[in-house]
Amino acid sequence: MRREDCPHVGSVTHPPPRGDRCETCGASGSLRVCATCGYVGCCESQGAHDTQHWRETGHPVIRSLPLTERSFTWCYACNDYLF
């Protein structure tokens, strides 16, 4: 999905990650950062704390860490990658 087609991407501010580990369980790999508040959570293959954060806060857009040109962006509400 193109970014301009996602109705949720306009509400994100892309703050820096609040840490270098999952804020819930302390995992250090396969991390995602919330594009609204900077929360760092682990992915679904670990504790799924990124998904839990979305369900609890309604913040739908995440980016994969570390933040590089190869990082992906995902919208939980649209259930799609944003390119």
Backbone as JSON Lines, residues from 0, in Angstrom:
{"i":0,"aa":"M","n":[0.85,-1.17,0.0],"ca":[0.0,0.0,0.0],"c":[0.89,1.24,0.0]}
{"i":1,"aa":"R","n":[0.54,2.2,-0.78],"ca":[1.29,3.46,-0.78],"c":[0.94,4.27,0.45]}
{"i":2,"aa":"R","n":[1.94,4.96,0.98],"ca":[1.72,5.76,2.2],"c":[0.55,6.73,2.05]}
{"i":3,"aa":"E","n":[0.45,7.33,0.9],"ca":[-0.61,8.32,0.71],"c":[-2.0,7.7,0.7]}
{"i":4,"aa":"D","n":[-2.08,6.38,0.56],"ca":[-3.37,5.69,0.6],"c":[-3.8,5.28,2.0]}
{"i":5,"aa":"C","n":[-2.88,5.33,2.96],"ca":[-3.19,4.95,4.33],"c":[-3.75,6.17,5.08]}
{"i":6,"aa":"P","n":[-4.96,6.08,5.61],"ca":[-5.55,7.21,6.32],"c":[-4.92,7.45,7.7]}
{"i":7,"aa":"H","n":[-4.08,6.53,8.16],"ca":[-3.51,6.63,9.51],"c":[-2.14,7.26,9.54]}
{"i":8,"aa":"V","n":[-1.44,7.25,8.43],"ca":[-0.05,7.71,8.42],"c":[0.05,9.22,8.65]}
{"i":9,"aa":"G","n":[-0.98,9.96,8.35],"ca":[-0.95,11.41,8.55],"c":[-0.94,11.83,10.01]}
{"i":10,"aa":"S","n":[-1.31,10.92,10.91],"ca":[-1.38,11.26,12.34],"c":[-0.1,10.92,13.09]}
{"i":11,"aa":"V","n":[0.9,10.37,12.41],"ca":[2.13,9.97,13.09],"c":[3.16,11.09,13.06]}
{"i":12,"aa":"T","n":[4.01,11.1,14.08],"ca":[5.03,12.16,14.19],"c":[6.45,11.62,14.09]}
{"i":13,"aa":"H","n":[6.62,10.3,14.11],"ca":[7.92,9.63,14.02],"c":[8.9,10.1,15.09]}
{"i":14,"aa":"P","n":[8.54,10.01,16.36],"ca":[9.49,10.35,17.43],"c":[10.6,9.29,17.48]}
{"i":15,"aa":"P","n":[11.71,9.61,18.1],"ca":[12.78,8.61,18.21],"c":[12.36,7.47,19.13]}
{"i":16,"aa":"P","n":[12.96,6.3,18.96],"ca":[12.66,5.18,19.86],"c":[13.0,5.55,21.3]}
{"i":17,"aa":"R","n":[12.18,5.1,22.23],"ca":[12.38,5.41,23.65],"c":[13.43,4.51,24.3]}
{"i":18,"aa":"G","n":[13.98,3.56,23.57],"ca":[15.0,2.68,24.11],"c":[15.51,1.73,23.06]}
{"i":19,"aa":"D","n":[16.33,0.78,23.48],"ca":[16.88,-0.19,22.54],"c":[16.48,-1.62,22.9]}
{"i":20,"aa":"R","n":[15.45,-1.76,23.74],"ca":[14.88,-3.06,24.12],"c":[13.37,-2.92,24.2]}
{"i":21,"aa":"C","n":[12.67,-4.06,24.11],"ca":[11.22,-4.04,24.28],"c":[10.91,-3.48,25.67]}
{"i":22,"aa":"E","n":[10.06,-2.5,25.72],"ca":[9.72,-1.85,26.98],"c":[8.9,-2.76,27.91]}
{"i":23,"aa":"T","n":[8.32,-3.82,27.38],"ca":[7.5,-4.7,28.18],"c":[8.28,-5.92,28.7]}
{"i":24,"aa":"C","n":[9.07,-6.56,27.82],"ca":[9.74,-7.8,28.23],"c":[11.26,-7.73,28.21]}
{"i":25,"aa":"G","n":[11.84,-6.67,27.64],"ca":[13.28,-6.53,27.61],"c":[13.97,-7.2,26.45]}
{"i":26,"aa":"A","n":[13.22,-7.79,25.51],"ca":[13.83,-8.42,24.33],"c":[14.66,-7.39,23.57]}
{"i":27,"aa":"S","n":[15.74,-7.87,22.95],"ca":[16.62,-6.95,22.24],"c":[16.66,-7.17,20.73]}
{"i":28,"aa":"G","n":[15.88,-8.11,20.21],"ca":[15.87,-8.38,18.78],"c":[14.48,-8.28,18.19]}
{"i":29,"aa":"S","n":[14.41,-8.09,16.89],"ca":[13.13,-7.99,16.16],"c":[12.22,-6.96,16.8]}
{"i":30,"aa":"L","n":[12.73,-5.75,16.92],"ca":[12.0,-4.67,17.6],"c":[11.28,-3.77,16.61]}
{"i":31,"aa":"R","n":[10.23,-3.15,17.09],"ca":[9.44,-2.19,16.32],"c":[9.26,-0.94,17.16]}
{"i":32,"aa":"V","n":[9.21,0.22,16.49],"ca":[8.99,1.47,17.2],"c":[7.66,2.07,16.75]}
{"i":33,"aa":"C","n":[6.88,2.52,17.7],"ca":[5.6,3.17,17.41],"c":[5.88,4.53,16.78]}
{"i":34,"aa":"A","n":[5.27,4.78,15.65],"ca":[5.5,6.03,14.92],"c":[4.72,7.19,15.52]}
{"i":35,"aa":"T","n":[3.91,6.93,16.54],"ca":[3.16,7.99,17.21],"c":[3.85,8.45,18.49]}
{"i":36,"aa":"C","n":[4.34,7.49,19.31],"ca":[4.87,7.88,20.62],"c":[6.3,7.4,20.9]}
{"i":37,"aa":"G","n":[6.87,6.56,20.03],"ca":[8.23,6.09,20.23],"c":[8.36,4.84,21.08]}
{"i":38,"aa":"Y","n":[7.23,4.26,21.51],"ca":[7.27,3.01,22.28],"c":[8.03,1.96,21.48]}
{"i":39,"aa":"V","n":[8.87,1.18,22.15],"ca":[9.61,0.09,21.51],"c":[9.04,-1.23,22.02]}
{"i":40,"aa":"G","n":[8.6,-2.07,21.08],"ca":[8.05,-3.37,21.43],"c":[8.6,-4.45,20.52]}
{"i":41,"aa":"C","n":[8.55,-5.68,20.99],"ca":[9.02,-6.81,20.2],"c":[7.93,-7.27,19.24]}
{"i":42,"aa":"C","n":[8.36,-7.98,18.19],"ca":[7.44,-8.4,17.14],"c":[6.64,-9.64,17.52]}
{"i":43,"aa":"E","n":[5.78,-10.07,16.61],"ca":[4.89,-11.19,16.84],"c":[5.62,-12.5,17.06]}
{"i":44,"aa":"S","n":[6.82,-12.65,16.49],"ca":[7.56,-13.9,16.67],"c":[8.16,-14.02,18.07]}
{"i":45,"aa":"Q","n":[8.06,-12.95,18.85],"ca":[8.52,-12.99,20.23],"c":[7.31,-12.82,21.14]}
{"i":46,"aa":"G","n":[7.15,-11.67,21.77],"ca":[6.04,-11.46,22.69],"c":[4.88,-10.68,22.12]}
{"i":47,"aa":"A","n":[5.02,-10.18,20.89],"ca":[3.97,-9.39,20.22],"c":[3.59,-8.14,21.02]}
{"i":48,"aa":"H","n":[4.56,-7.55,21.7],"ca":[4.26,-6.36,22.48],"c":[4.02,-5.13,21.61]}
{"i":49,"aa":"D","n":[4.5,-5.14,20.36],"ca":[4.15,-4.06,19.44],"c":[2.66,-4.1,19.11]}
{"i":50,"aa":"T","n":[2.13,-5.28,18.88],"ca":[0.7,-5.44,18.6],"c":[-0.13,-5.09,19.83]}
{"i":51,"aa":"Q","n":[0.33,-5.53,20.99],"ca":[-0.37,-5.21,22.25],"c":[-0.45,-3.7,22.44]}
{"i":52,"aa":"H","n":[0.65,-3.0,22.14],"ca":[0.67,-1.53,22.27],"c":[-0.38,-0.91,21.36]}
{"i":53,"aa":"W","n":[-0.48,-1.38,20.12],"ca":[-1.48,-0.86,19.19],"c":[-2.88,-1.07,19.73]}
{"i":54,"aa":"R","n":[-3.16,-2.26,20.24],"ca":[-4.51,-2.56,20.75],"c":[-4.85,-1.69,21.96]}
{"i":55,"aa":"E","n":[-3.86,-1.42,22.79],"ca":[-4.11,-0.63,24.0],"c":[-4.18,0.87,23.74]}
{"i":56,"aa":"T","n":[-3.45,1.37,22.76],"ca":[-3.35,2.81,22.53],"c":[-4.07,3.3,21.28]}
{"i":57,"aa":"G","n":[-4.25,2.41,20.31],"ca":[-4.81,2.83,19.03],"c":[-3.78,3.44,18.1]}
{"i":58,"aa":"H","n":[-2.49,3.35,18.45],"ca":[-1.41,3.86,17.59],"c":[-1.12,2.8,16.53]}
{"i":59,"aa":"P","n":[-1.54,3.0,15.27],"ca":[-1.5,1.92,14.29],"c":[-0.2,1.74,13.51]}
{"i":60,"aa":"V","n":[0.64,2.75,13.42],"ca":[1.8,2.68,12.52],"c":[3.09,2.42,13.3]}
{"i":61,"aa":"I","n":[3.86,1.42,12.82],"ca":[5.15,1.09,13.43],"c":[6.23,1.04,12.35]}
{"i":62,"aa":"R","n":[7.49,1.15,12.8],"ca":[8.64,0.94,11.91],"c":[9.54,-0.1,12.54]}
{"i":63,"aa":"S","n":[10.23,-0.85,11.7],"ca":[11.16,-1.85,12.21],"c":[12.46,-1.17,12.64]}
{"i":64,"aa":"L","n":[13.06,-1.73,13.68],"ca":[14.34,-1.24,14.17],"c":[15.44,-2.23,13.79]}
{"i":65,"aa":"P","n":[16.65,-1.73,13.56],"ca":[17.05,-0.33,13.66],"c":[16.52,0.49,12.49]}
{"i":66,"aa":"L","n":[16.38,1.77,12.71],"ca":[15.87,2.66,11.67],"c":[16.96,2.9,10.63]}
{"i":67,"aa":"T","n":[16.76,2.34,9.46],"ca":[17.69,2.49,8.34],"c":[16.86,2.64,7.06]}
{"i":68,"aa":"E","n":[17.54,2.73,5.94],"ca":[16.84,2.78,4.66],"c":[16.06,1.49,4.41]}
{"i":69,"aa":"R","n":[16.47,0.41,5.05],"ca":[15.82,-0.89,4.85],"c":[14.69,-1.15,5.84]}
{"i":70,"aa":"S","n":[14.44,-0.25,6.78],"ca":[13.35,-0.42,7.74],"c":[12.02,-0.45,7.01]}
{"i":71,"aa":"F","n":[11.11,-1.28,7.49],"ca":[9.78,-1.27,6.9],"c":[8.82,-0.51,7.81]}
{"i":72,"aa":"T","n":[7.74,-0.07,7.21],"ca":[6.67,0.61,7.94],"c":[5.41,-0.23,7.77]}
{"i":73,"aa":"W","n":[4.68,-0.44,8.87],"ca":[3.48,-1.28,8.86],"c":[2.35,-0.53,9.53]}
{"i":74,"aa":"C","n":[1.16,-0.65,8.99],"ca":[-0.04,-0.09,9.62],"c":[-0.92,-1.25,10.07]}
{"i":75,"aa":"Y","n":[-1.13,-1.36,11.38],"ca":[-1.97,-2.42,11.92],"c":[-3.43,-2.24,11.49]}
{"i":76,"aa":"A","n":[-3.9,-1.02,11.45],"ca":[-5.3,-0.77,11.09],"c":[-5.59,-1.17,9.65]}
{"i":77,"aa":"C","n":[-4.65,-0.89,8.76],"ca":[-4.81,-1.25,7.34],"c":[-4.34,-2.68,7.05]}
{"i":78,"aa":"N","n":[-3.6,-3.25,8.02],"ca":[-3.05,-4.6,7.87],"c":[-2.19,-4.7,6.61]}
{"i":79,"aa":"D","n":[-1.26,-3.73,6.47],"ca":[-0.44,-3.69,5.25],"c":[0.85,-2.91,5.49]}
{"i":80,"aa":"Y","n":[1.87,-3.26,4.68],"ca":[3.1,-2.49,4.66],"c":[2.85,-1.19,3.92]}
{"i":81,"aa":"L","n":[3.53,-0.13,4.35],"ca":[3.41,1.17,3.7],"c":[4.71,1.45,2.95]}
{"i":82,"aa":"F","n":[4.59,1.66,1.66],"ca":[5.76,1.92,0.82],"c":[5.78,3.32,0.32]}
